[in-house]
Amino acid sequence: MSIGIWQIAIVVILVVLLFGRGKISSLMGDVAKGIKSFKKGMASDVTDDNEPKNISENNKDTNNPNDKE
C-alpha cells in the first residue's frame, strides 16, 4: 500500500491546524539558523587544518639555541 496525494494533503492540513502557520514558519527559521551555524562551524574547521598540529613543527621555524641541526 503506497501513500497517495490525499493522505499527504490530510497530514499537511492536520499539521497546519495543530501548530498554526506562525509556529511552523518560526520553526523553519530556527532550522535555517541551525544550518547556517553548522556551515559556519564547518568552514572554521577547514581553515584550522592549515595550522601545524604538533609542537615540534612550531619549533623548527624559530631560532632556538637548544636546537641541534
RARAJO-V656958 format. One record per residue. N is the residue number from 1. RES is the residue in one letter. SS is DSSP state (H for helix, E for strand, C for the rest). PHI is phi in degrees with one decimal (* if undefined). PSI is psi in degrees with one decimal (none if undefined). Layout:
# RARAJO-V656958
N:RES:SS:PHI:PSI, N:RES:SS:PHI:PSI
This chain:
# RARAJO-V656958
1:M:C:*:123.1, 2:S:C:-101.2:161.6, 3:I:C:-84.5:126.2, 4:G:C:-97.3:176.0, 5:I:H:-65.3:-33.1, 6:W:H:-69.2:-38.7, 7:Q:H:-64.4:-41.4, 8:I:H:-63.8:-42.8, 9:A:H:-62.8:-41.2, 10:I:H:-65.2:-42.3, 11:V:H:-64.4:-41.9, 12:V:H:-63.3:-43.3, 13:I:H:-63.1:-42.3, 14:L:H:-64.2:-40.6, 15:V:H:-64.4:-42.7, 16:V:H:-65.5:-39.8, 17:L:H:-67.3:-38.1, 18:L:H:-74.0:-44.7, 19:F:H:-100.4:-25.7, 20:G:H:81.7:156.6, 21:R:H:-67.6:-37.2, 22:G:H:-63.9:-41.9, 23:K:H:-66.5:-40.3, 24:I:H:-67.1:-42.4, 25:S:H:-67.4:-36.9, 26:S:H:-68.6:-34.9, 27:L:H:-64.9:-41.9, 28:M:H:-66.5:-35.0, 29:G:H:-64.6:-39.9, 30:D:H:-65.8:-38.0, 31:V:H:-63.9:-42.4, 32:A:H:-63.5:-40.4, 33:K:H:-63.7:-39.4, 34:G:H:-64.2:-40.8, 35:I:H:-65.5:-41.9, 36:K:H:-63.6:-42.7, 37:S:H:-68.6:-33.4, 38:F:H:-64.7:-45.4, 39:K:H:-63.5:-38.9, 40:K:H:-64.8:-40.7, 41:G:H:-66.0:-38.9, 42:M:H:-66.6:-38.5, 43:A:H:-66.6:-37.1, 44:S:H:-71.8:-29.8, 45:D:H:-67.7:-36.0, 46:V:H:-67.8:-40.0, 47:T:H:-71.0:-26.3, 48:D:H:-73.7:-18.2, 49:D:C:-69.1:-20.2, 50:N:C:-77.8:-15.7, 51:E:C:-81.9:149.0, 52:P:C:-61.9:145.2, 53:K:C:-90.8:-34.9, 54:N:C:-117.7:168.3, 55:I:H:-71.3:-32.4, 56:S:H:-63.5:-33.0, 57:E:H:-68.2:-34.4, 58:N:H:-69.9:-36.7, 59:N:H:-70.7:-24.9, 60:K:H:-67.0:-29.6, 61:D:H:-81.1:-19.7, 62:T:C:-97.4:157.5, 63:N:C:-90.4:90.5, 64:N:C:-100.7:123.7, 65:P:C:-66.0:-18.4, 66:N:C:-83.7:-10.0, 67:D:C:-74.4:133.7, 68:K:C:-112.3:122.4, 69:E:C:-110.1:none
